Amino acid sequence: MEIKISPKDIVRFMGSIYLVLLFLTIAANIARYFFGYRTNIVSAFNFGSERNFPTFYSAAGLMLCAVLAAVIAAWFKRNKRKYTGHWIALSAIFAYLSLDEMLEIHEQATPIVRSFIHTGGLLYFAWIIPFGILTILFALTYLGFLRDLPKKSRRLFILSGAIYVMGAIGIEAISTPWYAVHGWDNFGYALWQTMEESFEMWGIILFAYSIASYIKDQIKSVTIRLGDQD
């Protein structure tokens, strides 16, 4: 059996789901803050809530990226290509981010960081500090990897990474002045959270497109066999 999935199909499918979720989260926040509906159904589609449909969508997208990166890593290993370890590590990072999306692991770093240093302003959410440092170290470690990528893949990887980090760290930081004054339970902060998650989601979509395009252009096709080998 042969299943053909084009990179554009991934964008269309994931992008369509995002647009549906965006409509539902806007509707959910309007229902919550303008009409007083504070039910589980409203929370289930709110970008600012956790362990709901948008969270599952982002986690599934990150796991898709992990699987696609693992496919490339396996091909690199089989053909004894350079940067096999980088692809393996990239797959592991995406798998961790998927798990973190569901369990909010990164937020556990905030009280740990605050036990050492006082943070405020743009660094109010203190988890940004260690994860920001890790992001910089990751970028430095992958400079050679990026240079050796085809130009199209390099641009897509950098763009998707920038969009994702802008959402995960950038908007999280610049939304803190609003949070400091108004708190989290208001329509304004819900819009900040929607923007943050939207950047992350489109970063994930572009990541998936980037990796799928690399497979299409460089590896051409992937065969998966199930069952005993003769």
TASULFEN-V929910 format. One line per field, one symbol per residue. phi: phi as a letter, one per 20 degrees, with the letter a starting at -180 (. if undefined). psi: psi as a letter, one per 40 degrees, with the letter a starting at -180 (. if undefined). burial: + if it has 16 or more other C-alpha atoms within 10 Angstrom, else -. A space follows every 50 residues. Layout:
BEGIN
phi = ???
psi = ???
burial = ???
END
This chain:
BEGIN
phi = .dddcegffffffffffgffffgfffffffffedcmeddfffffdegeed lcffffffffffffffffffffffffffelefmgffffffffffffffff fedlfffffgfffffdcecbmfdgeffgfffffffffffffeffgffefg gffffffffffffffgffdffgffefgfffedmeebfffffgfffgffgf ffffgfgfffffffffedembcddddofef
psi = hhhhhiddddddddddddddddddddddddddedeehgidddddehdeii faddddddddddddddddddddddddddefiifddddddddddddddddd ddefddeeddddddedihiabefdgedddddddddddddddedddddeii dddddddddddddddddddddddeeddddddeadgidddddddddddddd dddddddddddddddddddcihhhhiiih.
burial = ------+--++--++--+--++-+++-+++-+---------+++++++++ -++++-+++++++++++++++++-+++-----++--+++++++++++++- ++------++--+--------++++++++-----+----------+---- --++-++-+++++++++++++++-++--+----+--++++++++++++++ +++++++++++++++---------------
END
